[in-house]
């Protein structure tokens, strides 16, 4: 695997997941996620909403889908398709309500295209994403044990 300054590694309870972040698509979102990763924000956070054939969502400090880091991000909608392995920001009704929550697509979800900010793609460990426990809410959910930027570990 080639490690860049945009390689994010999520150590999950199901195994490692490597995401190549795309600042070319969503520079503000990638910069904010890097800040949160380096602060340890995602460490211990659960996958609170996991829908079979759709996506696994994480990034809520309350574990309920109601919380965030407290800093809303301006939408950076782009033409990147929501397909298997796509990482995209969750949001409320307002386009500019993305914060710390994001989701990983299990399958094609093209109906989300141009409405959510795609900021990366899983490049390794998608089989571990596939193992994440399903539910809304998830009982005894899987979690991100530790999130880190690969370049920081070099």
C-alpha positions in Angstrom: 0.0 0.0 0.0 1.3 3.4 -0.8 1.0 5.7 2.2 0.3 9.4 1.5 -0.5 12.3 3.9 -4.1 11.5 3.0 -4.2 7.9 4.1 -6.5 7.4 7.1 -6.4 4.1 9.0 -9.3 3.1 11.2 -8.5 0.3 13.6 -12.0 -1.1 14.2 -13.2 -4.0 16.4 -13.5 -5.9 13.1 -10.0 -5.1 11.8 -8.2 -2.3 10.0 -9.9 -0.2 7.4 -7.7 2.1 5.2 -9.3 5.1 3.6 -7.6 7.3 1.0 -8.9 10.8 1.6 -9.6 13.1 -1.3 -8.7 16.7 -0.6 -9.2 17.3 -4.4 -12.9 16.6 -3.9 -13.5 18.1 -0.4 -10.6 20.1 0.9 -12.4 21.5 3.9 -13.9 18.2 5.0 -10.5 16.3 4.7 -8.7 19.0 6.7 -11.4 18.9 9.4 -11.3 15.1 9.6 -7.5 15.1 9.9 -7.8 17.6 12.8 -10.3 15.4 14.5 -8.2 12.2 14.0 -5.1 13.9 15.4 -7.2 15.1 18.4 -8.3 11.5 19.1 -11.9 12.5 18.5 -12.8 9.2 16.7 -11.1 6.9 19.1 -13.7 4.7 20.8 -16.6 6.0 18.7 -19.2 3.4 17.7 -20.9 2.6 14.4 -24.3 3.7 15.6 -26.3 3.3 12.4 -25.6 0.3 10.1 -28.0 -0.6 7.4 -27.5 -3.9 5.4 -26.8 -3.2 1.7 -26.5 0.5 2.4 -23.9 1.9 4.8 -22.2 2.0 8.2 -22.3 5.4 10.0 -20.0 6.6 12.7 -18.6 9.8 14.2 -21.2 10.6 16.9 -19.6 11.1 20.4 -23.0 10.2 22.0 -23.3 7.1 19.9 -26.9 8.0 18.9 -26.4 10.0 15.7 -27.4 13.3 17.5 -23.9 14.7 18.2 -20.8 16.0 16.6 -17.6 18.0 17.3 -19.5 21.2 17.4 -18.1 22.6 14.1 -20.4 22.6 11.1 -18.9 22.3 7.6 -19.9 24.0 4.4 -21.1 21.4 1.9 -18.5 20.4 -0.7 -20.8 18.3 -2.9 -19.0 16.8 -5.9 -19.5 14.5 -8.8 -17.9 11.5 -7.1 -20.4 8.6 -7.1 -21.6 6.9 -3.9 -20.5 3.3 -4.6 -19.1 0.4 -2.6 -16.3 1.8 -0.3 -17.2 5.5 -0.7 -16.8 7.6 2.4 -19.1 10.5 2.7 -20.3 13.0 5.3 -23.6 12.5 7.1 -25.7 15.6 7.7 -29.0 16.9 8.8 -31.6 18.5 6.5 -29.4 21.5 5.9 -26.6 20.9 3.3 -24.2 22.8 5.5 -24.8 20.7 8.7 -22.0 18.1 8.2 -19.7 17.9 11.3 -17.9 14.7 12.4 -20.3 12.0 11.4 -19.6 10.0 8.2 -20.6 6.8 6.5 -19.0 4.1 4.4 -21.1 2.7 1.6 -21.6 -1.1 1.6 -23.0 -1.0 -1.9 -24.0 1.5 -4.7 -26.1 4.4 -3.2 -26.2 6.6 -6.3 -29.4 8.3 -5.0 -27.1 10.2 -2.6 -24.9 11.6 -5.4 -24.5 15.4 -5.4 -26.4 15.6 -2.0 -23.6 14.5 0.4 -19.9 15.3 0.5 -17.8 12.4 -0.7 -14.3 12.8 0.9 -12.6 9.4 0.4 -12.7 5.8 -0.5 -11.8 2.5 1.3 -8.7 1.1 -0.3 -8.1 -1.8 2.1 -10.2 -3.6 4.7 -13.6 -3.4 3.1 -14.1 -7.0 4.2 -13.8 -5.6 7.8 -16.4 -3.0 7.1 -18.7 -5.8 5.8 -18.4 -7.5 9.2 -19.7 -4.5 11.2 -22.8 -5.3 13.2 -26.1 -4.1 11.7 -28.8 -2.1 13.4 -30.6 1.2 14.0 -29.5 1.5 16.8 -26.9 -1.2 16.8 -26.9 -3.5 19.9 -23.4 -3.9 21.3 -22.0 -1.9 18.3 -18.6 -2.2 16.7 -16.4 0.8 17.1 -13.3 2.7 15.9 -10.7 1.6 18.5 -8.2 4.1 17.1 -8.1 6.4 14.1 -4.8 7.7 12.8 -3.2 9.3 9.8 -0.7 6.7 8.3 1.9 9.4 7.6 1.9 10.3 11.3 3.0 6.8 12.3 6.0 6.7 9.9 
